[in-house]
Amino acid sequence: MTGQTKRPILSEPVRVELAAGLMQPNARISPKFFYSRLGSTLFEAICLLDEYYLTRAEAAIFARHGREIAQAAGVGRTLIDLGAGNCAKAAGLFPVLAPRHYVPVDISVDFMADAVAALTAAHPGLRMHPVGLDFSEHLALPAVVAPEGRLFFYPGSSLGNFAPLQAAQFLARLRAACGADGGVLIGVDMVKDKAVLEAAYDDALGVTAAFNLAVLRHVNELLGSDFAPQLWRHRALYNAGQSRIEMYLEARTAQTVSWPGGERAFAAGERIHTENSYKFTAAGLSTMLEQSGFGGMQCWSDPGEAFLVCYARAV
């Protein structure tokens, strides 16, 4: 899961993207389409589950090392919060980072607007400028965001939703947007025991299963398709060779799904790929950041070394 609370903006390109993904030999739905209002609510519930250690581990790092992180990243910067959602993670760092300008970026403008309104009331002296943007494709910030002193904040191990080459390309775009004196503060999940990882993405209560299945309802809304979620089941597995969790929706029975201008027949047991979540090592992340134009990496982990938060500056 990405940790980004967002709802895709309705447009013809969105419908084209969804239809094209469903028509691939191995059908797929991008994980960015998880985050309808229902999906966003379910993800917040996932973060409270015993099995989903990521949120707790990252929060423990910020609580224990917040001042060290601020010393490394600098205070008084423009804090650009990618996949801001409810803005809670960034807001938790306001006391130590003391940003001069807060720029939450998310594809779900309406959900983010509620969070920003609450933050504005709580922090009347902090300038805020929410931006509705699918930053996974491009990162064009408005002119009101000064090019100097930018700190990009990308928590929650959302980088893991990109394949390694895509992740490197994304980081290179961040480097270009940093300017001469910018940096990035990023959180990633670490490689660990298969059983722990699979439980985090397939919890006993079935909340993650509901989250995965809810994407079909959202696709129906966006594409005009007729998926019946009850005819699908959630699957999650750890691919050790690729160091990633893979999530799928598996057809319980043979069926045909239709939408305006297209249809796809699915055999019983056929899968739709909905997410990869790559897991990292400190060395692997360091190499990726260096190759993307960052340097001076400093990292902090939780006591169990389950999660890693790193700062790197543009070089």
N, C-alpha and C positions, 0 to 999 in steps of 0.2 A: 504494500500500500504506500502511496506517496506522501501522505500527510498533508496534502494540499486540498483545502476545502474549496471546491470550485464547480461551476456549472458552465459547460461550453456555450458560447454565444451562437444563437441560431443563425445560420447562413447557408447558402447553397454550397460553398466549399465544405462545410461540415457534413452535409448530406452526401456529397460526392466521396468524401473521405470514408465515411461509414460504409457506404455501398461497396466501395473498392476493397475495403478490408474484409467484408463478408464474402466477397467473390474470389478472394485469393484461394489457391489450392489448399492451404492451411489457413482457415478463416481466422480473423483476428479483429479485436476491438481495442482501440487504444485505451490505456488506463485513465487518461484524462476524462473519459466519458463516465467514469464511476461517479463523479461528483455532482449529481443532482442534489436537490434539497434532501431527499431521502438518503442518498448515498453519503452525503456529508454528515448527516445525523448518525448514520450507522458507523461511519469511521470514527466519530468522536466516542461512540460506545466501545469500539475496538480498542481504543487507546486506554480504556479502563480495565481491560481484561487481564487476568493473571498471566496468561500466556504471552501477551504482547508487551514484551520487556522494553521495546525500543524507546517509547515515550518516557518511561520512568528513568531509564539509563541516561538519556540525553538531559532530562531535567536535573538529574543528580550532578551531572558535569557542570551545568550552568550554575547550580546552587553552590557547588564546592569551589569552582574555579572562575567564577564570574569576574572577579577583579583582575586576575591574571590575564584572562581573555581580553578585557578592556585595555589593559596595559599594552598588550601585543597589538591589538587592532586599532587602538587610538580612540579618544573620546571626541565628542563634538562633530562627528561626521554626519554625512547624509546616509541614513540607514535604509537600504533598499531591500525590502522583505519579499523574496520570491516565493509565490504560493502561500501568501499571507493567511488566507482563510479567516479564522477568528482573531488573528493578530496576537494571540496570547503569548507565544514564544518570544516574539520581539519585545512585546510590552514588558515581559519579565526581565529583560536586559536593559530597559530604559534607565534604571537607577545607576547602573555601572557604565553604560556606554554614553549616556547623556547626549543623544543625537540632537543635532541642530535642525534636522529635517527628517521626517519619517515618510517613506514612500512604500506603502504596501502595494504589491503587484499580484493580481489574481485574475483568472478567467471568469470567476463568478463575481460580477460587479455588485449584484444585489446583496448577497450574503456578506461580502466584505464591507459594504456601506454601513450595515448595522453595527459591525464591530468598530469601524472607524468613528462612527457617531458617539459610541460609548467611550472610546479612548479620548476623543476630543474634549468631552466633558470632564474626564478624569485628569487630562494633561492640557489645560487651556493655553499654556505657554509654548507648547511644542507645535511647530508648523507641520501639517500633514497634507499629503497629496496622494490619494488613492489612484491607481492606474489599472484599468481593465485591459488585460493583455494575455494572449497565449504565448508566454515567453519561451515555451519549448521550441517554437518555430522561429521567432525573431525577438529582438530586444531593443525596440525603438522607444526610448523614454522621452517624455515631453520636454520642451525647452525649460520649463520651470524647475527641472531637476538639474542643479548645477553640475558641471562636469568634474569639478574638483572635490576631493575628499569623499569619494563614494566608497561605501562599505556594503557589498552584496552579502545578504544573509540567506542561506539556503539550507535550512535544518531538515530533520526528519528522515534522512537517508533517501530523499527524493532523487538524488543523483543516480541511485541504483536502478531507477526505472529506464535509464538509457543503456543501450548496449555500449561496450567500451569505446568504440569509435565515435558513436553519437555523444557519449559523455565528454570525450576529449574535444569534440567540435563545440559542444555547449560551453565548456569551460573557456575555450578560445574566444567565443563570443562575449563571455563575461569579461575576459581580459581586455578585449577591445573596448568594452563599455566602461572599464575602470578608469581610463585616463592614465595620467602619469603617476598619480599618487594614491590610487585606489587599492582595494583588497577584497578578499572573499573570506567569509566565515561560514564553514560548511560542516554538516553532520553526516556521518555515514555509519551504516551497520557493519559489524565485523564478521568475518568468516568464523563459524563455530559449529558445534555438534548438530548433525542433521536432525535429530529428534527435537531439539530446542527450536530450530528454525521452522520445521514443518508445523509444530504446535502453534507457533506464533501466527501462522497463516491458515490454520484450520483448527480453531478453538473448539473446546468441548461444548460450549453453548450454541454454536452454529451462527454466531454473529458475523464472522467473516464470510461464511457461506451466503448469508442473506445479503451482505454487501456486494458480493460478486454477482449474485442473481439479480440484484436490483438494477444492474447496468442494462439488462434486457428491457426493463420497463422504460429506462431513459432512452435507449435506442429507439424503442417504439415511438416515443414522443418526438424525437428529433428527425427520424427517418420516415415515420409513417408505416413502420413494419408491424407484423403481427406475431412477434415472439410470445410464446406462452411460458413464462418462467417456471411453472410447475413441471414442465417437461424436460427440465435441465437439472444437473447436479454440479456442485462445486468440487473442484479437484485442485490440490496444491501439492507440489513435490519439490524436493531440493535436488538440483542437478549439480553434483559435486564437481564434475569436469568443467562446468562453466561458472562455478561459484555463484549460483543464482537460484532463488525460488522462482518457480514457474506456476502461474495460476491459469486454470482453464475452466470453461463451462462445457460439460459433457452431456450430449443428448441421451435422455433416458429411452427414447423410442425414435424410430424413423419418422421424419416430419419434413414438411416444406414450409419455409418462411418466405413471405412475400412482402414487398414494399413497392411504392409507385415506381414503375420502370424496371423492376427486377424481382428475382426470387432465387432461393438457394435451397436445394434438397440436402438434408443432413441424414446420414445413416445412424442407426442406434450405436452409441459409443463414440461417434465422431465429436471432435472437440473444437471449441473456439478459444483461441489464446487471448487472455485478457491482460496479463501482466507478467513482466519479469522484474525481479528485485535482486539486483546484483549485490553481493557482499564483498567487502574490501579488506585488504591488509594495509597497514600504515605505509609500507614500502610501495605498494601498488598505487595508492592514492598520491603519494609524494611524486612518483614518476609521472603520473598523469598531469598533475598540477604543473610540474616543471616543463613538461612538453607543451603545455598550453600557455606558457608565458608568465607563470607565477614562481615565486621563490620565497625563501625565508620561512618555510612552513614551521609552525609550532602547533603541537597537538596535546589534547587532554582526553583522558578516558575515565570511565566510571570504575569503582573498585573491582567489579567483576570483569572488566575489560571486554564488555559486550558491545560497546559503542564508542565512536571516536568523533570528537569535534576538533576541527583544524582551522587555523587562520593562515592565510598566505597572502603576500603582497604582490602587486603587479611589478614586474621587472622589465 
